[in-house]
Amino acid sequence: MRKNLSAEAFEQLVRQVREAAAEEAERVMREAVRSLEKNPQEWDSAERTARDGGLRIGRTILQGAVQTLGNGYEGSRLACDCGGALHYVSDRVRSVVSLTGAFPLRRAYYWCPTCKATRVPLDGRMGIERTDFSPGVRQVIGRLGAVGPFEQSRQILGELTGLWISSRTHRLVCERLGQALATKTSPPVTPLEKPETLYLLADGAMAPTRQGWREVKVGVAFVARTDSGGKPKRQTTRYFAEILDAEAFGWRWYALAETLGRPQARRLVVLGDGAVWIWNLAEMHFPGAVQIVDWYHAAEHLWIVAKAVWGEEHPCAARWVGHAKKYLANGHVERVLAQIEALPARSKAARATVRETIGYFRNNAQRMRYRRFRRQGLFIGSGVVEAGCKHIVGQRLKGSGMRWSLNGIRDILALRLAVLYGPWPPSCKAAA
């Protein structure tokens, strides 16, 4: 049939599907009953029978629904991009793999004798050009591939849906979907009217590539408000992660801030671990923002210098750190510096660590006024971006034996971000 079904033909198709589904349901019911009669306590066989039968019934319904689209015939000739004409050749049948299983699909096939191009209009309408998988199957493959290794993901896909594909096919589908997601602009976020505080965070995590380890930079922006008790509460949060140099990262970071209402925000805060590149980008893209060194990184530097002076387990190290942290918590960085300068560093390595630590606290002194920041109702910890590094990068890209191409990392990062934090762009469902 070259056009959509008439009302009479549609009713006839509905009757055929109903009869086929009823026959299948009766057959499945009888088979499930026989399984239960053999051993009522072990009814996994009956369960699988019911599941597989349900999928077959669903496939019958889906195939019937797809038939209402016709074969995509649009006349004997279509305009071709080369300026010539695509000629209708014949109807051709292909197999399409859906979440209910594979079924045949008849489509009108066109060919251009001038440039040899081909076109199958129905494939384009249904989003299955250059793929055997339905959009729903591709989305399931992508979601599984985003959270676990491809071999493990394909096993889960087969066990849960009955669709068995190779790990290579699983990877290729995920990469194509990741490419499509990476080229899509994130949907605009309607910012809160004059967000109270907009936080910008940045960090990096190493990932194994075929050329060695590379840093994946992770950017975060989130809106926060203070509650009635004066404590900050995080609200809308957005992430991105990619292998970028600092300059390119800065512009992505800035664009991310724009989506959450940077121009309207009453206050901007940049939180980081003390890395110089973060503060350089903050000065460039967010001048006037409050800059805060993550409290836990600052405290960790106290432990590093104490252990360098006294050793790992010496009780003096713990006592010294305890006193220094009290000064640091109250924002008395100058007192912390005085304590570091007075440390009895006897070895060359210890003296070098003391010098480095003094430079760290001196350069970041104004970013460590933690008492003032707390009184202003600000976060002083960058756990959000550190957790993002572990969750986005570490849990998926650092599996045993994994070695990624640069494009592969970018694709899986785009896919993982969409799956973990959303939203999943509707336009990408048919793009992979």
N, C-alpha and C positions, 0 to 999 in steps of 0.2 A: 504494500500500500504506500503510495507516494505522498499522501497528505495525512494529517491527523484524522483519527477515526471519526466516523459519523456516530450519532447517538445510538442508532441501531447496532452498528458494529461494536461499539463500546459495550453495550449490554450483553452482546454475544460473547465478547472477550471476558467479561466479568463472570458469566456463567461457566465458561471453560476453566477459569482459574479457580472458582469455587469448587467445582467438581474434582479437579486435580488435587486441590488442597484437602478436600474431605477424604479422598481415597488414601492420600498419604497419611493423614491423621489417623485413620482407622488402622492402617498397616503398622504404624509406629506404636499405637496403643496396644495392639495384640503382641507385638514383639517385646514391649516393656513389661507386660503382664507375665509373659513366659519367663522373663529374666527374674522377676520378683518371686514367682512361684518356686524357682529352683533354690533360692536362698534369700529370704526377706531381709536378713541382717546385712548382707553385702549387695546393696542395690546400686553400686556405681555403674554397673553395666546398663541397668534400666535408665539411669540418669543420663549417661552418654547417648543412649538410643533416643531419648526424648530431645536432648539438645540437638543432635544431628538431624533428627526429623523436623524439629522446629526451623532449623536453618534451610532445609530443603523446601519446606512450605513457604518460608519467607522468600526464597529464591524464585519460586513460582509466581508469587505475588509481584515481586520486583520486576521480573522479566515481563509480566503482563503489563505493568505500569509503563515500562520503557517502550513497549510496542505502541503505546498511544502517541509517542512522538513521531511516528512514521520512520522513514529511512533517511530523512534529511535531503530529499531531492528538491532542487531549487531551479529546475529548468534544464534545458539541454546545454546551455552555455552560461558560464560565469566570467566576469572580468578578472583578468590575471594581473598581478603587479608588474609584469613585464610589458604590459600594454596589449598583449594578445588576449586569447580567450581560453578558458579551461573548458574542456568538452566532457560531457557525461559519458562514461565508458560502460559501467554496469553497476549492479549492486554486488557488494562484496561482504562476506561474513567474517567476523573476527570473534575471538573469545574475550570477554571482559570479566575480570575477577572482582567481585563485590564482597562485602562483609558476610553475605549469605552464601558465597561460593561463586563458581564461574558459570556463565551462561553465554550463548551465542547472540551476536548482535548484527543485524543486516543494515548496511549503510550504503548510500549512493557515493560512488567514487568518480572523481573528476581528474582530468589530465590535460596539461598544456603542451601541445606539440612544438611550440616555439622555444620555451625555456625548460621543458621537461618537469615543471613543477606539478605537484599533485595537491588535491584538497579533498577532505572528507568533512563536509559541513556538520554532520551530526556529531562527529568526534569533537569538533570545536565547541558545539553547544553543550555537550555533556562533560567537557573538561577532561577528555581522555586522549588527547593527541600525544603521540610518542610514548604511550604508557599502556600497560595491560591492566593497571589497577584503577579502581574507582577512587574518587576523591576521599571517600570515607576510609577505604583501606589505606591509602597513603597517609592520611592523618594519624591513624592508629600506628602504622609503622614508624612515623616520625616521632610520635609521643613516646613509644617504647625505646627507640634508638636514642632519644635525648636523655633518658635516665639510666641506661645501662649498656654494656658492651653489645655489639651487633649480634654475635653468636647467641648470647643469652637472650636477647630480645626476640630473635626469630624463633627460639624454642618456646618462649612464652606465647608468642603470636600463634604458633601452630597448636599448642596445647589448649588454648582458650577458644580459638576460632576455627580450628581445622584447616587454616591456610598455612601451608608449608612452603617457605621460600628459602633460598640460600642466604648465607650471611653477606655475601657480596651484593646480592640484589637488595638486601635490607640496607646496606651501607649506601648504595647508589641512590636509592629512593630518599634516604635521609639527607644526603648531600644536596640533591636537587631541591628538596624542600627548604633546606637551610639557605641555599643560594637565593631562592625566591623570597624568603623572609628577610635576608640581609639587604635586598634591594628595595624593600618596602619601607616607606617612612612611617615611623610610629604614629598611630592615630593621635590627634591632638587631645590633650587632657584639659578639661575645663578647670582652670585654677580657681582656688578659693578666692573670694574677693579680698584682696590685700592679705595674703597669707602672713600669719604672725611672724614665723621664722622659717627660712628656707636653708636647709643644710646641704652642703656639697662635700662629698668625701671621695677619696681616690686611694688606690693601693694597687699592688701588682702581685701576680702569682706565676711561678715558673711552670711551663708545660713542655713535655718531651716531643721534639720534632725529629724528622729524619736528618736534619742538619745540626742537631744538638738542642740544648734547652733554650727556650725563648720565653720572654716575659709577656704575659697577658695582662694588660692594664684593665682594671675594673673601675668604673665610675658610678657613683650613686648620688641621687638627689632625693630629698624627702622633705615634706612639709611637717612642721610640728607646732603644737599649741601647748600653753601651760594650763594645767588644771587648776581647780580651786585651791589646791594646796601649794601651788607654785612650782609643781614638778612638770617637766616637759613630757608630752605624749606624742609619739610618732604617728603620722597619718599617711597620706599617699606617698608611695615610694616607687622610684623608677631606677632601673639598672641598665648599664651596657658593659660589654666586655669584648675586647679585641686586641690583636697584636698591632700596636701603633707606636710611633715615636711620640715623644712628649708634646711636640707642637700639634700634631694631628689629634692627639688625645684631648688637648686643651680645647680645641674647637668643638669636638664632640661633647665634652663636658659642659661647655657653654650652651650648646643647643639643647642638651638635656635640661639644664636649669631653666631655659626659656619655656619649655613645655609645662613646667610647674609654676609658672608665674613669677619669674625673677623680677620683671619690671615693677610688679605690684607688691612684692614682699616688703614688709616693714623692716626686716633685718635679715642679712645674709651671714651665714657662718660656714667657714671652711675648716673641716676637721681632718687631720692627717697624722702620720706617724713621725713627722719631723724631716722627711726626705726633702732635699732642697728643691727638686723639680716640682713638687706639689705647691710650695709657696711661691715659686716663680710664676707658675700658671695662675695661682690665686691673684697675685698682684696684677697680672695682665688682663684676666677676664672678669675678676670680681673685686675691683679696687674698692677699698672701704669696708670690705667684709671683716667680721670678727674672725681672727685666726686662732685656732686652738690645737695644741699638740695632744694627741690621745693620751689620757692619763696612764693607761696601762703600759704604753711604750716608754713614757717618762720614768715610771717606777721600775721598769725592767732595766733601764740604764743604771739605776742605782744598784741593783743586784749584780749587774755585770762588773761594775768597778769594784764593788765590795768583794766579790769572789776573786777578782784579779789580785787584790791586795792580800786577803787572808786565806783564800782557798775555798773549796766548795762547801765543806761541812763545818768550818770554824764558827763557834758561837758569836764571835765578835762581828762577823759579817751580818748576821741576822739582827743583832742589837743595833748596829750602826744604821742599817737600812730602815729599821723601825723608827729611829729618831729622825732620819732624813725625810722619810715619807710624811711625817707630821708637819714638818716645815713646808714641804712641797704641797700638801693638801691645802694649806692655808695661803699658798701663793707666795711664800717667802723664798723666792728663787735665789736671792743674794745669800741668804743663810745656808742654803743647800750648796751653793758654790764654795762658800767658805769651808764647809765641812769636807767637801771633795778635795780642796786644795790642801787641807791639813792631814789627809790620809797618809799613813806611814808606808808609802810604796817603796819597796827596797829593790825589786828586780827591774830590769830594763823593760820587760813586757808590762809589768804593773804600772810603771811610770808612763808608758805610752798610752795605756788605757785611761789613766787619770787625765792626761792631756786631752784625749779625744772626748772624754765625758765632760770636761770643763767647757770645751768648745761647743758641744751639743747643748748644754744648759744655757750657756751665755748667748748663743745665737737665737735660742728659742725662748728667752726669758719672758718676753711679753705675751707669748702664747701659752704660758703656764701659770697664769694668775687664776688658779682653779677656784679659790674662795670667791672671787669676784664673779666668775662665770656661773658658779652655782647660785649665787644670790640673784643673778639675772635670769635664772630659770633655764639655763642652757645645758645641753648634753656635753659631757667632757670625754666620752668614750667613742671610739670609732668601730665598735663591734659589728655594726651593720655591714660595713664594707669588708671587714675581715671574714665575716661569715659568708658574704657573697663570694669572696675568693675561694673559700673552701667548697662551698656548695656548687657554684657555677663551674669552676675550673678543676679543683682537686678531685672531687668525687667522680667526675666523668672522664677527664683527660689523663689522669695519672694511674690508670690501671696497669697491672703487671704486663710487661711486654709491649705496651702501647707506644707507637711511634707515629706521629701524625705529619701529614703534609701541611703546609701553611694554609692552603685553601680548605683542607679538611677541618682544621681547627676553627677557621672562621665560620664554616658552614654549621658545624655542630654547636658552636657557641650561640649563633643566631637561633638555631632550633631550640637549644636548651633554655635560653632566656624566654622565648615565647611560651614554652611548656611550663616552666617553673613560675614565671611571674605574669605572663600574659600581657595584654590580651592577644589571642590568636587571630591574626587578621583574616577576615572572611575571604578576601581576595586571594589569599595564599592557598586556600583549600584545593583549588583547581590548578595551582601553578606548578606543582612538582611533577 
